[in-house]
């Protein structure tokens, strides 16, 4: 998949970030064969935009903050491009594409997490998560991802699937086996070490 980098991004791009972008793109077959311009942002974690010329998409752009970039952020911005492809190009048959990913930030979070566990390295930005889930994300990432997959399935028959998803996520601290809410972590105590 062709990638182009803006001059500013070329100066800041690390080999780690370049590898993360390439690896993420493997999970977005909708973008194969399209050129994506990757730029730098300092304000947000990332952003995505699509340029049009004469009613057709002419350029796909994502901007990333290279420092501490996560797969979740890269995947989120690539998902925005897929959303844009479905809703923006008059040359694409709308009914087929529009049934895939609805527009919106929460929807983008849901479809990004559901796409692959690679994108679960950081908590989503827009979904409402209880503080314990956000603060202990590695412990909750896979159950939240499983709920996102279930929410996408539920969307076919349940208009309020996002509300359902967020209520299920709120239940996780109570329902996750082996972890009670408010339970303290125990550290091993070595009696031979001086205090």
Secondary structure, DSSP 8 states (H G I E B T S, - for coil): --EEE-HHHHHH--HHHHHHHHHHHTT-GGGTT--EEEEE-SSSSEEEEEEEETTEEEEEEEEE--TT--HHHHHHHHHHHHHHHHHH-TTS-HHHHHTT--SSHHHHHHHHHHH-GGGGSS--SSS---HHHHHTHHHHHHHHHHHHHHHHHHTTT-TTHHHHHHHHHHHHHHHSTT--TT--------TTS--
